[in-house]
Amino acid sequence: MGVRFRGWGIALPDRIVTNDELSKTLDTSDEWITERTGIRERRIGGSAMSLGVVAGHQALEDAGFAAADIDFLVVATTTPDRLCPATAPMIAHEMGLDCPAMDVNAACSGFMFAVRTAQGLLETGNRRILVIGSEHLSRWVDWSDRNMAVLLGDGAGAAVLEYDPDGTDVLSFCLGADGSAADLLTCEHGGYFDMNGKEIFRRAVRVVVDSAEQALKGAGITADELSLVVPHQANIRIIQAALQRLGVGMDRAVITLDRYGNTSSSSIPLAYYDARENGRVRPGEYALLTGFGAGMTWASAIVRWS
């Protein structure tokens, strides 16, 4: 399928919450959080809709498109503003889009699931699709729980995808889900996020490695040919362990969790945008985009930038 990334955008709340600030109300410290997670601060504020609108507008501007050019909106979010209606139609309204709009919830793998969904929509006649990952995770955090409060942040990232019959940026995909692990990371109605961190760590490393290897095989390349790895930003130790098993140096990884924390479905587009802004995205080079999340879900893709 011929799919091109035409434009990107992000949105981050203004409020920065540092580890030192959290240590004033929690039994923790900057050293403890940083050593175990790699996170130093996170952004808090906004809503799934408000952040998604800003990121979406920026992506359209970056691509040089108008609202009328978009045929479909797919919003990945674990934290919709309401149970009903979906967040996507509200974002579409605020952006002035006149097209179908729907939510996708695959937790932290959500953005990649949304891109894969967009691929199929482009193959069936749509021309341009806006994909947004937007999260307001802080709304569902128990700020007295040091295990979760130190991890999560708010933010949004967006991309415009366009059909191209003559070439593609996305060379392969590997998606998966295992509902037997559903209880490892949950958030019940009216409750807060809860996680079995030790088991999530063990499974996350395995599914990232397995899905990445399948995506590499599907693209017909080896890990040595990767110039960049854009991982879900959950925990620095998970990223280090997965890349070590893949034989990829950390110098090729994009790391933003030190500044943003775990932003679920928005973490991969936020990381990609950071890499592009720092001159790390170069035409013709290969990148691995990979993530995992509650469900348990996982997703890896090999991209060759155009």
N, C-alpha and C positions, 0 to 999 in steps of 0.2 A: 504494500500500500504506500502511495506517495504522500508523505506528510512532512510539512516544513514548519519549524518554529519561526514565526514572523515577528513576535514582539513579546516583551516580558515586563512585568511590573510588580511592585511590592507595596506593602503597607505595614507600618509598625506604630504602636501607641507611643506617645511621648513619655509616659511614666516609666522610669527605669528603677527596678528593685534589685539592689545588690545583695550579695551574700551577707555582708556586714549588717545590712538592715534587717534581714531575716533572723540573724543571730540575736537580735535584741528581744525577740518574742519566742524563739525556738531554742531548744537545747542543741545548738549546732555552731559552726564557725565557718568562716570563709575557707580556711585550710581543709576542713573536713569535707565540705561540699565539692570544692575544686578537685581534691585528690580522688574522690570516688566517682565524680560525674564529668568533670571538665567544665562545669558551668560556673560562671562568675556573676552573671546578672541576667535578668530577663525583662521583657517589656510587658506591661500590664495595662489593659484598658480597651475601650472600643466595644465592638460587637462583631459577630460573624458577618452581619450585613454591612456595617459601616466600613470595616476593614476591607471586605471584599470589593466594595464599590471603588475605593481608592486604588487598590491594586489593579482592578479591571480597567479603570480609566487610564492608568499609566501604561498598561499593556497595549491598549488600543492606540494610544499616542505613540508609543515606541514602534508599533507596527505600521503606523501611518494610515490606520483605518478609522472609519466612523462607525457609530453605533449601528447604522443601517447596513453595514457590511457583514455583520455577524448573523449567522444562520441558526446558531444553537448555543446555549449557555449550560455548562456542566459545572456545578459547584461541589467540591469535596469538602465535607465538614463533619466533624465528630460532635460539634457543639452548636447545632442550629439555634437560632434565636427563639424558636418555638417548636413544639412537637408538630404543630400544624398551623399554618401552611409551611411548606419547605422554604428555605432561605433563598434559593435561586430565583424564584419569581420576584421576590422583593428586591433583590440586587438588580435584576433585569429592569424593573420599573424605575429604580433610582438612576440607573445608567442610561435610560432612554432606549433600551433594546426592545425590538419588536420581533421576538422569536421564542421558540420553545425553551423552557428552562427547567432544570431538575437538579436535585441533590444526589450525591453519592456518598455513602458512609462506609469506608473501609479502614477507618481509624487512621493511623499514621501512614498507611500505604495509600491513602485516599487519592492524593494527587496523581500517582501513577495509574491507579485504577481509572481515574477520570480521563487521563490521556489515552489510555487504551480504549475506553468507551468512545472518545472523540475520534479515534482512528476508524472505528467501525462506522460511525455516523458520516465521516467524510467519504468513506468508500461507498456509501449508499445514496450519494447525491448532494450532500451538504458541501458548501465551498469553504466556509471559514467558521471556526468554532472557538469560543472563548472558554478556557478552563481556569477555574479559580480554586485554590485551596485556602480556606479561611477559618480561623479558630479563635474562640473566646474561652480558652480552657480555664482561665482564672476564676470564672464564674462557678466552676464545679470543683474547686479545690478547697479542702478543709485546711485553712491556714494555720491550724494548730498541729497538723500532721507533718512532721519534718520529712517523712519518707516521700511524700508527694509534693509538698509545698515548694521544695527546693528545685523541682524538676521542670515545671510547666510554665509556659509563657504564651502570650497572645501575638497574633500576626497573620498576614495573608500574603500569598504570592499568586501570580496569574501569568498565563501564557496564551497567545493567539496562535492557533494551528490552522494551516491552510493546505488544501489538497493540491498536489502537484503530480500530474501523471508521468512526469519525466524523471523523477528522482525522489529520494526520501531522506529525512534526517534520522528516522527511527528504524534501525536495522533488525532488532529482535526484541521480544518481550517474554518474560516468564512471570506469571501470576499464580498465586495459590492461596488456599485457606484451609484451616484445620479447626473446626468447631469444637473439637474435644479439649482445646486449650482456651475456651471462651472465658472460663472463670479466673484466668490468671491476671486479667486487667479488666476491671468493670467500673461502671458508673450507673447505679440504679436510679430510677425516676425519683427526683427529689433528694438524691444523695450526693456523694462525692466520689471522686476517683479513688480506686483502691487497687493495689498491685502486689503480686508475688514477684518481687524484683529478682530474686535468685533464679527462679525457674524461667522468667522472661529472658534473662541474660543468656542462659544456656540455650534456649530454643532460638532466640534471635540470631545468635552467631551462626547456628547451623542453617537456618532458612536463608539468611543473607548469602552465605557461601554457596549453598546448593543452587539457589535461584540465579546467582551471578554466574556460576559455572555453566548453567543451562543457557543463559542469555548469551554468554561468550561463544558457546558452541553454535547457537542459532545464527549468530552474526558471522561466524567463520573466522574469528580472531582469537588471540590469546591474551591473557592478562598483561603480558609484557608490552602489548601494543596500546594499552590504555594510557592516555595522557592525563586523564582526570577521573576521579571518583567523586560523585556527588551523593553522599549517603544521607539517610534519615538521621537527624541530629537528636538522638536519644541519650546517648552516654558515650563518652570518649573511649571507655574501655571496650565497649561492644565494637566500635569502629576499629580500634586497634587490633582486637582479636580476629575479626573477620578479614581485614586486609592482610594480616600476617598469614592466615591460612590460604589466602588467594595468591600470596607472593607479591603483593603490591606494597610499596613503601608509603608511609604516611605523608611524604612530601607531595604525593599525587592526590591526596584527599582534600576536600573543601571542608573546613571546620568553622561553623558559626555558632555552635551551641554555647560557647563561652560568653557570647553577648546576648543571645536570644533564648537560651534554654531549649526545651523540647516543645516545638510548636505544632506537633502532629502533622496534619496533611499540608501545612504550609511550609514545613521545614526544607523540603527538597527545592521548591522554587526560590525560597529565600537564599539557600546556599548557592544555587546556580547563579542567581543575580549577583551575589557577592563575588563569585568567581569571574563573571563577565566584567564587572566594574574594576576588578584588579588585573585585567588583561590575561586571564588564564584560559579563556575560551577562544580557540583559534580554528579557523575553517579547515576542514579536512581531517581534524584529529578526532580520536575516539574517546568517548566518555561512558562510564557506567553510572547509571542512576539507580539507586537501590534503597529499598525501605522495608519495614515490617511494622506490624501494629496489632492492636487488640483484635480478637476474632477467632483464632490468630490469622492474620493476613500477611502476605509478603508480595513484593513486586520488584523485578529488576528489568532494566532495559539497556541496550547498547545504542548509543546515539553517535552519529558522525555529523559534526556541526557544518551547516552550510552558511 
